[in-house]
Amino acid sequence: MSHMKLAIKVFPKHAYLTSSVIILAFFFYFFYKASIAYLIHKELYGSGMDVLVSLRIALAGIMLLLLLLLFQFARIKEFKSQKTIITGIFLGWSSLLIILLLINRELIYFIISCGLASFVNLLSLFTLVDLIKEERNTLTDKEIYLLQKLAKKK
């Protein structure tokens, strides 16, 4: 299967940055919604936690955890590992996009955000495939040194 090279290169750091910004926006959204729901529940019923408040806080916590994971993933430099991670992130964003389209089409900002993240991660995957091919076709310094030593022996 021939693969055409992309004119636009989207490196993994750009995919991580895009996903991080979107996840951070989701975190602030869910944290804000949880705070408002908590204040309303406190005003109406006195004290205690509502299920809605708990769920929104849990979603904000999950977003924070995902953000920390993305920062750890961004530190990995090896292309094949990056490809595996970006593939997983792409599948996650794409799945969320499909679920949102099927369940609630009115959440337009979430749908656009998920679509953007999916697209950027897909472009990053194509760039990584090209980088892996280029890396496979180049020799390391150690390999060049060993080949030169082998050539001198003959």
NULUM-418854 format. One line per field, with one value per residue: residue in three letters; x, y, z of N, C-alpha, C in turn. Coordinates in nm, 3 decimals, padded with zeros to 5 digits. Layout:
! residues N
code Ala | ...
n.px X | ...
n.py Y | ...
n.pz Z | ...
ca.px X | ...
ca.py Y | ...
ca.pz Z | ...
c.px X | ...
c.py Y | ...
c.pz Z | ...
//
This chain:
! residues 154
code Met | Ser | His | Met | Lys | Leu | Ala | Ile | Lys | Val | Phe | Pro | Lys | His | Ala | Tyr | Leu | Thr | Ser | Ser | Val | Ile | Ile | Leu | Ala | Phe | Phe | Phe | Tyr | Phe | Phe | Tyr | Lys | Ala | Ser | Ile | Ala | Tyr | Leu | Ile | His | Lys | Glu | Leu | Tyr | Gly | Ser | Gly | Met | Asp | Val | Leu | Val | Ser | Leu | Arg | Ile | Ala | Leu | Ala | Gly | Ile | Met | Leu | Leu | Leu | Leu | Leu | Leu | Leu | Phe | Gln | Phe | Ala | Arg | Ile | Lys | Glu | Phe | Lys | Ser | Gln | Lys | Thr | Ile | Ile | Thr | Gly | Ile | Phe | Leu | Gly | Trp | Ser | Ser | Leu | Leu | Ile | Ile | Leu | Leu | Leu | Ile | Asn | Arg | Glu | Leu | Ile | Tyr | Phe | Ile | Ile | Ser | Cys | Gly | Leu | Ala | Ser | Phe | Val | Asn | Leu | Leu | Ser | Leu | Phe | Thr | Leu | Val | Asp | Leu | Ile | Lys | Glu | Glu | Arg | Asn | Thr | Leu | Thr | Asp | Lys | Glu | Ile | Tyr | Leu | Leu | Gln | Lys | Leu | Ala | Lys | Lys | Lys
n.px 00.085 | 00.073 | 00.179 | 00.095 | 00.286 | 00.221 | 00.150 | 00.115 | 00.255 | 00.183 | 00.301 | 00.347 | 00.358 | 00.199 | -00.049 | -00.085 | -00.091 | -00.320 | -00.519 | -00.482 | -00.555 | -00.826 | -00.923 | -00.865 | -01.041 | -01.282 | -01.255 | -01.269 | -01.530 | -01.691 | -01.620 | -01.709 | -01.987 | -02.040 | -01.986 | -02.183 | -02.416 | -02.379 | -02.396 | -02.660 | -02.800 | -02.724 | -02.840 | -03.111 | -03.161 | -03.011 | -02.761 | -02.524 | -02.463 | -02.560 | -02.657 | -02.610 | -02.420 | -02.210 | -02.156 | -02.070 | -01.843 | -01.693 | -01.656 | -01.502 | -01.277 | -01.192 | -01.122 | -00.904 | -00.727 | -00.688 | -00.559 | -00.318 | -00.215 | -00.175 | 00.032 | 00.235 | 00.253 | 00.346 | 00.613 | 00.739 | 00.961 | 01.007 | 00.913 | 00.742 | 00.611 | 00.486 | 00.313 | 00.139 | 00.022 | -00.096 | -00.273 | -00.451 | -00.550 | -00.671 | -00.871 | -01.021 | -01.114 | -01.257 | -01.450 | -01.592 | -01.688 | -01.862 | -02.046 | -02.154 | -02.273 | -02.471 | -02.623 | -02.676 | -02.718 | -02.727 | -02.519 | -02.315 | -02.066 | -01.910 | -01.910 | -01.781 | -01.533 | -01.444 | -01.436 | -01.238 | -01.015 | -00.997 | -00.936 | -00.688 | -00.531 | -00.546 | -00.411 | -00.162 | -00.104 | -00.063 | 00.164 | 00.342 | 00.363 | 00.501 | 00.739 | 00.834 | 00.888 | 01.091 | 01.283 | 01.340 | 01.473 | 01.718 | 02.051 | 02.192 | 02.439 | 02.610 | 02.568 | 02.672 | 02.940 | 03.016 | 02.983 | 03.180 | 03.410 | 03.395 | 03.427 | 03.693 | 03.830 | 03.825
n.py -00.118 | 00.207 | 00.511 | 00.843 | 01.136 | 01.382 | 01.728 | 01.894 | 01.885 | 01.743 | 01.721 | 01.491 | 01.643 | 01.862 | 01.740 | 01.645 | 01.890 | 02.012 | 01.828 | 01.854 | 02.123 | 02.117 | 01.925 | 02.059 | 02.274 | 02.130 | 02.038 | 02.280 | 02.355 | 02.142 | 02.165 | 02.423 | 02.388 | 02.199 | 02.349 | 02.552 | 02.392 | 02.283 | 02.513 | 02.594 | 02.368 | 02.374 | 02.614 | 02.557 | 02.320 | 02.327 | 02.164 | 01.913 | 01.669 | 01.652 | 01.414 | 01.501 | 01.703 | 01.548 | 01.381 | 01.567 | 01.671 | 01.438 | 01.399 | 01.629 | 01.562 | 01.335 | 01.454 | 01.606 | 01.401 | 01.280 | 01.490 | 01.501 | 01.252 | 01.294 | 01.482 | 01.320 | 01.131 | 01.293 | 01.317 | 01.096 | 00.987 | 00.806 | 00.698 | 00.480 | 00.411 | 00.654 | 00.652 | 00.443 | 00.549 | 00.790 | 00.677 | 00.551 | 00.778 | 00.909 | 00.719 | 00.736 | 01.008 | 01.000 | 00.805 | 00.930 | 01.149 | 01.020 | 00.903 | 01.134 | 01.250 | 01.061 | 01.056 | 01.321 | 01.584 | 01.852 | 01.941 | 02.117 | 02.252 | 02.066 | 01.863 | 01.984 | 02.033 | 01.771 | 01.668 | 01.832 | 01.761 | 01.487 | 01.507 | 01.646 | 01.460 | 01.247 | 01.354 | 01.378 | 01.109 | 01.026 | 01.180 | 01.065 | 00.805 | 00.864 | 00.966 | 00.737 | 00.573 | 00.724 | 00.715 | 00.445 | 00.419 | 00.541 | 00.538 | 00.486 | 00.668 | 00.487 | 00.256 | 00.344 | 00.385 | 00.119 | -00.003 | 00.135 | 00.045 | -00.223 | -00.207 | -00.122 | -00.349 | -00.520
n.pz 00.000 | -00.099 | 00.044 | 00.074 | 00.125 | 00.369 | 00.328 | 00.538 | 00.850 | 01.153 | 01.453 | 01.732 | 01.972 | 01.913 | 01.884 | 02.144 | 02.278 | 02.168 | 02.252 | 02.527 | 02.579 | 02.509 | 02.689 | 02.926 | 02.901 | 02.915 | 03.177 | 03.327 | 03.255 | 03.361 | 03.632 | 03.690 | 03.640 | 03.840 | 04.070 | 04.054 | 04.065 | 04.320 | 04.482 | 04.431 | 04.524 | 04.792 | 04.871 | 04.835 | 04.985 | 05.216 | 05.328 | 05.218 | 04.955 | 04.619 | 04.369 | 04.109 | 04.150 | 04.251 | 04.029 | 03.838 | 03.962 | 03.968 | 03.690 | 03.633 | 03.784 | 03.644 | 03.402 | 03.488 | 03.561 | 03.309 | 03.183 | 03.326 | 03.252 | 02.976 | 02.986 | 03.085 | 02.877 | 02.671 | 02.722 | 02.624 | 02.379 | 02.170 | 01.847 | 01.768 | 02.005 | 02.053 | 01.834 | 01.902 | 02.136 | 02.041 | 01.861 | 02.038 | 02.172 | 01.957 | 01.893 | 02.129 | 02.126 | 01.884 | 01.936 | 02.144 | 01.999 | 01.813 | 01.991 | 02.111 | 01.886 | 01.834 | 02.070 | 02.176 | 01.991 | 02.036 | 02.187 | 02.075 | 02.105 | 02.242 | 02.052 | 01.832 | 01.953 | 02.013 | 01.753 | 01.638 | 01.798 | 01.730 | 01.455 | 01.455 | 01.595 | 01.415 | 01.191 | 01.314 | 01.350 | 01.082 | 01.026 | 01.207 | 01.100 | 00.865 | 00.980 | 01.111 | 00.893 | 00.769 | 00.973 | 00.975 | 00.738 | 00.776 | 00.904 | 01.228 | 01.423 | 01.546 | 01.391 | 01.145 | 01.218 | 01.283 | 01.031 | 00.886 | 01.018 | 00.953 | 00.678 | 00.659 | 00.737 | 00.519
ca.px 00.000 | 00.154 | 00.134 | 00.138 | 00.335 | 00.136 | 00.213 | 00.105 | 00.309 | 00.132 | 00.382 | 00.275 | 00.345 | 00.084 | -00.169 | -00.100 | -00.129 | -00.462 | -00.601 | -00.471 | -00.634 | -00.967 | -00.953 | -00.865 | -01.168 | -01.385 | -01.237 | -01.326 | -01.674 | -01.754 | -01.598 | -01.802 | -02.123 | -02.050 | -01.992 | -02.315 | -02.514 | -02.359 | -02.450 | -02.806 | -02.847 | -02.703 | -02.940 | -03.245 | -03.178 | -02.925 | -02.627 | -02.523 | -02.424 | -02.657 | -02.597 | -02.565 | -02.295 | -02.108 | -02.120 | -01.993 | -01.711 | -01.623 | -01.614 | -01.391 | -01.162 | -01.146 | -01.053 | -00.775 | -00.645 | -00.651 | -00.462 | -00.189 | -00.168 | -00.125 | 00.164 | 00.331 | 00.270 | 00.422 | 00.755 | 00.792 | 01.020 | 01.017 | 00.804 | 00.644 | 00.529 | 00.402 | 00.207 | 00.043 | -00.050 | -00.179 | -00.384 | -00.547 | -00.614 | -00.758 | -00.988 | -01.100 | -01.184 | -01.352 | -01.562 | -01.670 | -01.757 | -01.973 | -02.146 | -02.223 | -02.359 | -02.585 | -02.703 | -02.724 | -02.659 | -02.730 | -02.393 | -02.236 | -01.928 | -01.842 | -01.895 | -01.676 | -01.406 | -01.405 | -01.401 | -01.108 | -00.912 | -00.985 | -00.871 | -00.547 | -00.464 | -00.535 | -00.299 | -00.041 | -00.077 | -00.004 | 00.300 | 00.424 | 00.391 | 00.609 | 00.861 | 00.881 | 00.947 | 01.218 | 01.376 | 01.377 | 01.563 | 01.842 | 02.139 | 02.236 | 02.583 | 02.678 | 02.564 | 02.766 | 03.073 | 03.042 | 02.999 | 03.310 | 03.511 | 03.384 | 03.481 | 03.838 | 03.883 | 03.831
ca.py 00.000 | 00.329 | 00.613 | 00.973 | 01.223 | 01.498 | 01.860 | 01.950 | 01.796 | 01.766 | 01.637 | 01.447 | 01.749 | 01.944 | 01.662 | 01.648 | 02.026 | 02.030 | 01.747 | 01.911 | 02.246 | 02.078 | 01.859 | 02.164 | 02.346 | 02.041 | 02.039 | 02.404 | 02.350 | 02.054 | 02.220 | 02.536 | 02.333 | 02.136 | 02.457 | 02.614 | 02.293 | 02.274 | 02.634 | 02.588 | 02.262 | 02.423 | 02.718 | 02.498 | 02.211 | 02.341 | 02.111 | 01.781 | 01.662 | 01.600 | 01.322 | 01.583 | 01.767 | 01.442 | 01.338 | 01.673 | 01.674 | 01.319 | 01.428 | 01.724 | 01.485 | 01.250 | 01.543 | 01.639 | 01.281 | 01.267 | 01.595 | 01.456 | 01.143 | 01.353 | 01.541 | 01.209 | 01.073 | 01.386 | 01.303 | 00.980 | 01.035 | 00.701 | 00.716 | 00.370 | 00.427 | 00.770 | 00.612 | 00.364 | 00.640 | 00.880 | 00.595 | 00.538 | 00.908 | 00.929 | 00.634 | 00.792 | 01.128 | 00.962 | 00.736 | 01.032 | 01.224 | 00.938 | 00.891 | 01.263 | 01.267 | 00.972 | 01.079 | 01.458 | 01.671 | 01.991 | 01.975 | 02.153 | 02.286 | 01.940 | 01.790 | 02.052 | 02.009 | 01.631 | 01.655 | 01.896 | 01.676 | 01.367 | 01.543 | 01.677 | 01.334 | 01.169 | 01.412 | 01.341 | 00.968 | 01.022 | 01.234 | 00.964 | 00.697 | 00.914 | 00.973 | 00.601 | 00.528 | 00.795 | 00.663 | 00.310 | 00.430 | 00.609 | 00.464 | 00.558 | 00.694 | 00.362 | 00.168 | 00.399 | 00.355 | -00.024 | -00.030 | 00.187 | -00.047 | -00.346 | -00.177 | -00.114 | -00.483 | -00.590
ca.pz 00.000 | -00.105 | 00.137 | 00.028 | 00.232 | 00.396 | 00.319 | 00.673 | 00.952 | 01.287 | 01.539 | 01.852 | 02.074 | 01.875 | 01.916 | 02.290 | 02.318 | 02.131 | 02.343 | 02.662 | 02.586 | 02.506 | 02.817 | 03.028 | 02.886 | 02.970 | 03.323 | 03.380 | 03.234 | 03.459 | 03.764 | 03.700 | 03.653 | 03.972 | 04.169 | 04.047 | 04.115 | 04.464 | 04.545 | 04.420 | 04.615 | 04.929 | 04.896 | 04.842 | 05.083 | 05.334 | 05.305 | 05.157 | 04.814 | 04.526 | 04.272 | 03.997 | 04.193 | 04.258 | 03.893 | 03.771 | 04.025 | 03.918 | 03.552 | 03.640 | 03.831 | 03.533 | 03.307 | 03.547 | 03.549 | 03.168 | 03.155 | 03.383 | 03.166 | 02.852 | 03.014 | 03.094 | 02.743 | 02.588 | 02.754 | 02.554 | 02.254 | 02.069 | 01.752 | 01.767 | 02.127 | 02.028 | 01.741 | 01.980 | 02.228 | 01.961 | 01.809 | 02.148 | 02.194 | 01.841 | 01.910 | 02.237 | 02.079 | 01.779 | 02.003 | 02.213 | 01.894 | 01.762 | 02.099 | 02.123 | 01.769 | 01.846 | 02.192 | 02.196 | 01.888 | 02.078 | 02.254 | 01.957 | 02.142 | 02.272 | 01.925 | 01.756 | 02.024 | 01.991 | 01.612 | 01.619 | 01.861 | 01.647 | 01.330 | 01.484 | 01.629 | 01.292 | 01.116 | 01.386 | 01.318 | 00.948 | 01.038 | 01.276 | 01.004 | 00.779 | 01.059 | 01.136 | 00.766 | 00.753 | 01.074 | 00.933 | 00.623 | 00.811 | 00.994 | 01.347 | 01.424 | 01.583 | 01.275 | 01.048 | 01.271 | 01.267 | 00.888 | 00.847 | 01.072 | 00.874 | 00.544 | 00.671 | 00.755 | 00.391
c.px 00.089 | 00.091 | 00.185 | 00.181 | 00.244 | 00.214 | 00.215 | 00.157 | 00.250 | 00.206 | 00.305 | 00.258 | 00.227 | -00.048 | -00.194 | -00.146 | -00.276 | -00.552 | -00.598 | -00.557 | -00.783 | -01.008 | -00.955 | -00.994 | -01.283 | -01.377 | -01.302 | -01.478 | -01.742 | -01.735 | -01.692 | -01.945 | -02.143 | -02.063 | -02.129 | -02.422 | -02.503 | -02.421 | -02.603 | -02.862 | -02.834 | -02.808 | -03.079 | -03.263 | -03.090 | -02.784 | -02.638 | -02.491 | -02.537 | -02.584 | -02.540 | -02.432 | -02.182 | -02.062 | -02.035 | -01.855 | -01.629 | -01.574 | -01.498 | -01.264 | -01.104 | -01.072 | -00.915 | -00.678 | -00.598 | -00.547 | -00.324 | -00.131 | -00.110 | 00.012 | 00.270 | 00.357 | 00.357 | 00.573 | 00.819 | 00.840 | 01.018 | 00.893 | 00.700 | 00.554 | 00.435 | 00.284 | 00.098 | -00.043 | -00.144 | -00.296 | -00.492 | -00.622 | -00.713 | -00.886 | -01.079 | -01.181 | -01.290 | -01.474 | -01.653 | -01.750 | -01.879 | -02.084 | -02.224 | -02.316 | -02.484 | -02.679 | -02.761 | -02.653 | -02.661 | -02.602 | -02.288 | -02.091 | -01.848 | -01.815 | -01.783 | -01.539 | -01.355 | -01.364 | -01.265 | -00.996 | -00.890 | -00.905 | -00.721 | -00.471 | -00.448 | -00.420 | -00.165 | -00.003 | -00.012 | 00.140 | 00.392 | 00.457 | 00.505 | 00.742 | 00.920 | 00.946 | 01.082 | 01.323 | 01.426 | 01.478 | 01.693 | 01.920 | 02.174 | 02.386 | 02.661 | 02.680 | 02.661 | 02.910 | 03.109 | 03.060 | 03.135 | 03.423 | 03.513 | 03.447 | 03.634 | 03.902 | 03.902 | 03.937
c.py 00.124 | 00.435 | 00.748 | 01.057 | 01.344 | 01.627 | 01.926 | 01.846 | 01.837 | 01.669 | 01.599 | 01.556 | 01.841 | 01.872 | 01.663 | 01.785 | 02.052 | 01.954 | 01.805 | 02.036 | 02.212 | 02.012 | 01.962 | 02.246 | 02.262 | 02.039 | 02.163 | 02.406 | 02.265 | 02.104 | 02.338 | 02.486 | 02.268 | 02.243 | 02.523 | 02.519 | 02.280 | 02.394 | 02.635 | 02.485 | 02.307 | 02.527 | 02.659 | 02.402 | 02.223 | 02.293 | 01.973 | 01.787 | 01.597 | 01.506 | 01.400 | 01.651 | 01.664 | 01.397 | 01.443 | 01.688 | 01.554 | 01.339 | 01.527 | 01.653 | 01.395 | 01.335 | 01.581 | 01.521 | 01.261 | 01.371 | 01.556 | 01.342 | 01.197 | 01.416 | 01.433 | 01.147 | 01.162 | 01.374 | 01.185 | 01.026 | 00.933 | 00.701 | 00.605 | 00.377 | 00.546 | 00.733 | 00.533 | 00.454 | 00.731 | 00.804 | 00.579 | 00.667 | 00.938 | 00.846 | 00.685 | 00.913 | 01.093 | 00.892 | 00.836 | 01.116 | 01.147 | 00.926 | 01.021 | 01.288 | 01.180 | 01.010 | 01.220 | 01.553 | 01.818 | 02.036 | 02.012 | 02.185 | 02.161 | 01.863 | 01.852 | 02.026 | 01.868 | 01.607 | 01.716 | 01.810 | 01.549 | 01.396 | 01.570 | 01.549 | 01.245 | 01.222 | 01.378 | 01.195 | 00.954 | 01.073 | 01.132 | 00.847 | 00.738 | 00.919 | 00.835 | 00.545 | 00.594 | 00.740 | 00.524 | 00.314 | 00.504 | 00.524 | 00.551 | 00.580 | 00.566 | 00.265 | 00.214 | 00.367 | 00.208 | -00.062 | 00.020 | 00.096 | -00.176 | -00.325 | -00.171 | -00.252 | -00.554 | -00.539
c.pz 00.000 | -00.014 | 00.088 | 00.147 | 00.246 | 00.381 | 00.457 | 00.771 | 01.088 | 01.378 | 01.666 | 01.957 | 02.042 | 01.906 | 02.066 | 02.338 | 02.287 | 02.228 | 02.484 | 02.679 | 02.592 | 02.638 | 02.930 | 03.022 | 02.943 | 03.123 | 03.383 | 03.365 | 03.341 | 03.602 | 03.790 | 03.722 | 03.790 | 04.081 | 04.172 | 04.103 | 04.267 | 04.536 | 04.542 | 04.518 | 04.760 | 04.966 | 04.914 | 04.959 | 05.206 | 05.306 | 05.240 | 05.009 | 04.734 | 04.429 | 04.153 | 04.029 | 04.194 | 04.120 | 03.822 | 03.832 | 03.979 | 03.775 | 03.549 | 03.687 | 03.722 | 03.430 | 03.359 | 03.537 | 03.405 | 03.128 | 03.207 | 03.299 | 03.036 | 02.872 | 03.025 | 02.957 | 02.655 | 02.611 | 02.681 | 02.416 | 02.141 | 01.980 | 01.755 | 01.890 | 02.111 | 01.938 | 01.814 | 02.069 | 02.149 | 01.899 | 01.915 | 02.174 | 02.081 | 01.854 | 02.020 | 02.194 | 01.975 | 01.838 | 02.073 | 02.112 | 01.842 | 01.866 | 02.114 | 02.006 | 01.777 | 01.961 | 02.198 | 02.099 | 01.927 | 02.148 | 02.149 | 01.991 | 02.175 | 02.142 | 01.842 | 01.821 | 02.000 | 01.846 | 01.581 | 01.676 | 01.779 | 01.521 | 01.352 | 01.517 | 01.506 | 01.205 | 01.182 | 01.361 | 01.181 | 00.950 | 01.104 | 01.184 | 00.912 | 00.854 | 01.087 | 01.009 | 00.743 | 00.849 | 01.033 | 00.820 | 00.653 | 00.910 | 01.114 | 01.338 | 01.455 | 01.464 | 01.167 | 01.090 | 01.251 | 01.120 | 00.837 | 00.895 | 00.991 | 00.735 | 00.549 | 00.683 | 00.620 | 00.304
//
